[in-house]
Amino acid sequence: MLPDDNIDDSQVLKELILNTAENSELVIEQPGIYDICSAIIFRNINNIVISAQKGVVLRKCEKFDGEYILAFYNSRFITIEGFTFEGLTKDTVNYVWGEQGILFAGSSDISVRDNQFFNFGDAAIRATSSHLSSYDAPINSFRVKITNNYFENITQVTTTHPWNNNFGGTHDITVENNIFEGLKGSLKFASVKPVSKGLIKYNTFKNTKGTAIELTYYSDVKIIANTFVDTDKFILNAYPNKPSSVTTPFNWGNIYFTHNSIIRSKGGIRIQSDVTNELIDDKYVRGIYINNNHFLNIDMTVYPEKKYWDLINLFSRGGKSYVFSTIKNNTYNLLPEVNFVKKTSGFIEKNNTLLTPKSD
């Protein structure tokens, strides 16, 4: 496998990975561009590290066959580090569904670290359940860490489940210390089955075209000490999945949004407790904590509908209310037309500080 020769390297790279013994490492040493012309798919491989020296680029061919550069089904203890992945979607505005980077489905103990991802019209990384799973578990991806990566002009990093209604997303997922530049969609944790434990920490979101973070039916999610600069839509949008996709009722809650810095956003935080015709299990969403954040120079008047002119908007569709939830110790400055919070019952709001501009 040689770089910069315009020859398809897909099959050779696949064989190199398959021939890597368990508990060992494959290192791609020679820098340059390796052309990947078809999806490289693995099933049931375990305990390997796939790494690259600086300057190794895996680039999709113009006529790429498939969706993902690398796809792992029902695999365990896989690490991918040091690569640059290049997709085909240089358009910085529109989505291209199915134009994706890496898939982990029904897999566990995964680490994706110190990589760069450019120009993916759909998911640069998707960590989710598997339609080829050998067992019927509601969640069958576990312990995924996405750390120290750089993403530019991608649509999403997601757990969204594309197969059917039998499985969920990923239990225990960490997204930490990454940079997202020009994100067109969102960092999205989504499921149609009960899923819990997510950590989104120390990330930087810059020039986000869509919503920075979306949550649907995820519980025990901590969003801590992130920086959001120039976001076109919401910083956080948490909501139930559509009833047609959900076959059993379940609860969600315990969402922590704390110690984050939001600068020049056109949207704030929107949390919707339920949807019409939802399969109701409990009449409450428990534990929404929006505390100790800094909101600076927020301007939602770009939206013609005034219903979006609330920095924090908490509402229900069918009457499910909130309990054990707080909005406290936040600092903010807003235009006079924009409200700080619009909330339903169940929230304690205290010790929030409106910053006034300095006088000349």
Secondary structure, DSSP 4 states (H G I P E B T S, - for coil): --TTS--B-HHHHHHHHHTSPTTEEEEE-S-EEEEEEEEEEEES-EEEEEEE-TTEEEEEEEEEEEEEEEEEES-EEEEEES-EEE-S---SS---TT--SEEEES-EEEEEES-EEEEEEEEEEEEE--TT-SS--S---EEEEEES-EEEEEEEEE----S-SS----EEEEEES-EEES-SSEEEEEEEEEEEEEEEES-EEEEESS-SEEEEEEEEEEEES-EEEEESS-SEEEEPPPGGG--S----EEEEEES-EEES-S--EEEE---TT---S-SEEEEEEEES-EEEEE--TTSS-GGG-EEEEEE-SSS-EEESEEEES-EEEE-TTSEEEE--TTEEEE--EEPPPPP-
